[in-house]
């Protein structure tokens, strides 16, 4: 039998699809793979958390541009 890959846009769509498959007794599995490196994702999440806690530093666009000179 062929396999079908479905890409729900959000959690609501995912839940609806799961309910549909269960209702019609369609076997399915959820693959939680991500194309991103786990360490990179954790670093970004930590940075967002730091910003929410006020641990970030604001720089002007001029200061930012000077970083590359």
MDAnalysis code that builds the backbone (N, CA, C; Angstrom):
import MDAnalysis as mda
import numpy as np

u = mda.Universe.empty(207, n_residues=69, atom_resindex=np.repeat(np.arange(69), 3), trajectory=True)
u.add_TopologyAttr("name", ["N", "CA", "C"] * 69)
u.add_TopologyAttr("resid", np.arange(1, 70))
u.add_TopologyAttr("resname", ["UNK", "UNK", "UNK", "UNK", "UNK", "UNK", "UNK", "UNK", "UNK", "UNK", "UNK", "UNK", "UNK", "UNK", "UNK", "UNK", "UNK", "UNK", "UNK", "UNK", "UNK", "UNK", "UNK", "UNK", "UNK", "UNK", "UNK", "UNK", "UNK", "UNK", "UNK", "UNK", "UNK", "UNK", "UNK", "UNK", "UNK", "UNK", "UNK", "UNK", "UNK", "UNK", "UNK", "UNK", "UNK", "UNK", "UNK", "UNK", "UNK", "UNK", "UNK", "UNK", "UNK", "UNK", "UNK", "UNK", "UNK", "UNK", "UNK", "UNK", "UNK", "UNK", "UNK", "UNK", "UNK", "UNK", "UNK", "UNK", "UNK"])
u.atoms.positions = np.array([
    [0.841, -1.177, 0.000],
    [0.000, 0.000, 0.000],
    [0.891, 1.247, 0.000],
    [0.443, 2.311, -0.583],
    [1.183, 3.570, -0.630],
    [1.097, 4.312, 0.691],
    [2.068, 5.168, 0.934],
    [2.043, 6.029, 2.104],
    [1.680, 7.438, 1.670],
    [0.979, 8.143, 2.543],
    [0.585, 9.522, 2.277],
    [1.171, 10.384, 3.386],
    [1.854, 11.449, 3.019],
    [2.397, 12.375, 4.009],
    [1.488, 13.598, 4.070],
    [1.076, 13.944, 5.276],
    [0.163, 15.072, 5.483],
    [0.879, 16.089, 6.352],
    [0.749, 17.369, 6.022],
    [1.421, 18.436, 6.755],
    [0.388, 19.409, 7.337],
    [-0.124, 19.133, 8.528],
    [-1.066, 20.075, 9.136],
    [-0.361, 21.398, 9.450],
    [-1.109, 22.482, 9.378],
    [-0.526, 23.807, 9.597],
    [-0.404, 24.159, 11.071],
    [-1.231, 23.529, 11.909],
    [-1.187, 23.850, 13.331],
    [-1.701, 22.667, 14.147],
    [-1.694, 22.819, 15.459],
    [-2.086, 21.747, 16.356],
    [-3.564, 21.390, 16.172],
    [-4.392, 22.374, 15.906],
    [-5.824, 22.110, 15.696],
    [-6.039, 21.168, 14.512],
    [-5.383, 21.449, 13.405],
    [-5.499, 20.579, 12.234],
    [-4.955, 19.189, 12.539],
    [-3.858, 19.126, 13.272],
    [-3.282, 17.833, 13.621],
    [-4.271, 17.002, 14.445],
    [-4.905, 17.651, 15.413],
    [-5.877, 16.941, 16.255],
    [-7.094, 16.464, 15.464],
    [-7.552, 17.278, 14.523],
    [-8.688, 16.889, 13.679],
    [-8.318, 15.681, 12.828],
    [-7.127, 15.707, 12.257],
    [-6.680, 14.593, 11.425],
    [-6.538, 13.307, 12.246],
    [-5.998, 13.415, 13.447],
    [-5.866, 12.243, 14.313],
    [-7.238, 11.658, 14.627],
    [-8.190, 12.525, 14.945],
    [-9.544, 12.064, 15.260],
    [-10.167, 11.379, 14.045],
    [-9.961, 11.947, 12.870],
    [-10.490, 11.365, 11.635],
    [-9.917, 9.969, 11.411],
    [-8.592, 9.855, 11.538],
    [-7.946, 8.557, 11.324],
    [-8.435, 7.522, 12.322],
    [-8.576, 7.927, 13.568],
    [-9.054, 7.002, 14.597],
    [-10.482, 6.564, 14.310],
    [-11.332, 7.501, 13.881],
    [-12.733, 7.187, 13.585],
    [-12.842, 6.138, 12.493],
    [-12.022, 6.259, 11.479],
    [-12.068, 5.339, 10.352],
    [-11.062, 4.194, 10.480],
    [-10.480, 4.063, 11.661],
    [-9.543, 2.980, 11.958],
    [-8.401, 2.914, 10.936],
    [-7.884, 4.108, 10.615],
    [-6.745, 4.224, 9.710],
    [-5.490, 4.295, 10.580],
    [-4.590, 3.361, 10.372],
    [-3.353, 3.343, 11.139],
    [-2.493, 4.538, 10.740],
    [-1.944, 5.232, 11.736],
    [-1.086, 6.387, 11.448],
    [-0.019, 6.498, 12.523],
    [1.005, 7.250, 12.215],
    [2.040, 7.539, 13.196],
    [2.445, 8.995, 13.038],
    [2.831, 9.602, 14.138],
    [3.258, 10.993, 14.134],
    [4.779, 11.010, 14.226],
    [5.387, 11.632, 13.258],
    [6.841, 11.743, 13.211],
    [7.206, 13.135, 13.719],
    [7.911, 13.199, 14.824],
    [8.239, 14.489, 15.419],
    [9.630, 14.965, 15.050],
    [10.115, 14.524, 13.912],
    [11.427, 14.975, 13.460],
    [11.357, 16.436, 13.058],
    [12.448, 17.112, 13.212],
    [12.544, 18.498, 12.794],
    [13.770, 18.650, 11.897],
    [13.717, 19.534, 10.931],
    [14.877, 19.719, 10.062],
    [15.996, 20.496, 10.756],
    [15.738, 20.984, 11.980],
    [16.710, 21.805, 12.679],
    [17.524, 20.983, 13.674],
    [18.749, 21.354, 13.845],
    [19.634, 20.738, 14.817],
    [19.082, 21.017, 16.222],
    [18.992, 19.984, 17.050],
    [18.401, 20.114, 18.383],
    [19.136, 21.150, 19.235],
    [20.455, 21.181, 19.171],
    [21.233, 22.152, 19.939],
    [20.913, 23.577, 19.502],
    [20.771, 23.781, 18.191],
    [20.433, 25.104, 17.670],
    [19.058, 25.547, 18.162],
    [18.078, 24.640, 18.114],
    [16.723, 24.965, 18.574],
    [16.757, 25.341, 20.046],
    [17.480, 24.567, 20.855],
    [17.570, 24.867, 22.284],
    [18.227, 26.223, 22.527],
    [19.236, 26.566, 21.738],
    [19.910, 27.852, 21.871],
    [18.944, 29.006, 21.570],
    [18.148, 28.868, 20.515],
    [17.187, 29.907, 20.148],
    [16.116, 30.044, 21.235],
    [15.611, 28.915, 21.728],
    [14.600, 28.962, 22.786],
    [15.148, 29.608, 24.057],
    [16.392, 29.308, 24.395],
    [17.018, 29.910, 25.569],
    [17.179, 31.416, 25.369],
    [17.567, 31.832, 24.180],
    [17.714, 33.256, 23.879],
    [16.376, 33.979, 24.011],
    [15.305, 33.374, 23.502],
    [13.976, 33.979, 23.622],
    [13.577, 34.092, 25.091],
    [13.869, 33.065, 25.857],
    [13.567, 33.083, 27.283],
    [14.354, 34.191, 27.984],
    [15.627, 34.344, 27.640],
    [16.449, 35.398, 28.227],
    [15.884, 36.778, 27.921],
    [15.432, 36.982, 26.692],
    [14.870, 38.269, 26.295],
    [13.607, 38.558, 27.103],
    [12.749, 37.555, 27.269],
    [11.526, 37.735, 28.053],
    [11.835, 38.111, 29.497],
    [12.963, 37.639, 30.011],
    [13.358, 37.931, 31.388],
    [14.187, 39.211, 31.497],
    [14.329, 39.910, 30.396],
    [15.060, 41.177, 30.410],
    [16.567, 41.016, 30.442],
    [17.078, 39.881, 30.029],
    [18.516, 39.627, 30.073],
    [19.220, 39.960, 28.768],
    [18.499, 40.553, 27.825],
    [19.109, 40.886, 26.544],
    [19.740, 42.262, 26.562],
    [20.392, 42.637, 25.498],
    [21.010, 43.951, 25.362],
    [20.520, 44.569, 24.066],
    [20.046, 45.808, 24.160],
    [19.579, 46.517, 22.974],
    [20.748, 47.269, 22.352],
    [20.831, 47.180, 21.019],
    [21.850, 47.921, 20.278],
    [21.164, 48.665, 19.146],
    [21.720, 49.796, 18.801],
    [21.172, 50.571, 17.687],
    [21.571, 49.900, 16.374],
    [20.912, 50.298, 15.309],
    [21.256, 49.724, 14.004],
    [22.685, 50.116, 13.621],
    [23.125, 51.301, 14.055],
    [24.490, 51.727, 13.761],
    [25.497, 50.835, 14.498],
    [25.227, 50.533, 15.772],
    [26.102, 49.638, 16.524],
    [26.140, 48.245, 15.883],
    [24.984, 47.812, 15.435],
    [24.894, 46.498, 14.784],
    [25.730, 46.483, 13.505],
    [25.587, 47.529, 12.696],
    [26.362, 47.610, 11.447],
    [27.865, 47.613, 11.728],
    [28.264, 48.252, 12.817],
    [29.694, 48.332, 13.157],
    [30.272, 47.001, 13.587],
    [29.430, 46.058, 13.938],
    [29.922, 44.737, 14.317],
    [30.645, 44.059, 13.156],
    [30.276, 44.406, 11.943],
    [30.806, 43.732, 10.757],
    [31.981, 44.461, 10.139],
    [32.430, 45.524, 10.774],
    [33.546, 46.318, 10.205],
    [34.838, 45.950, 10.851],
])
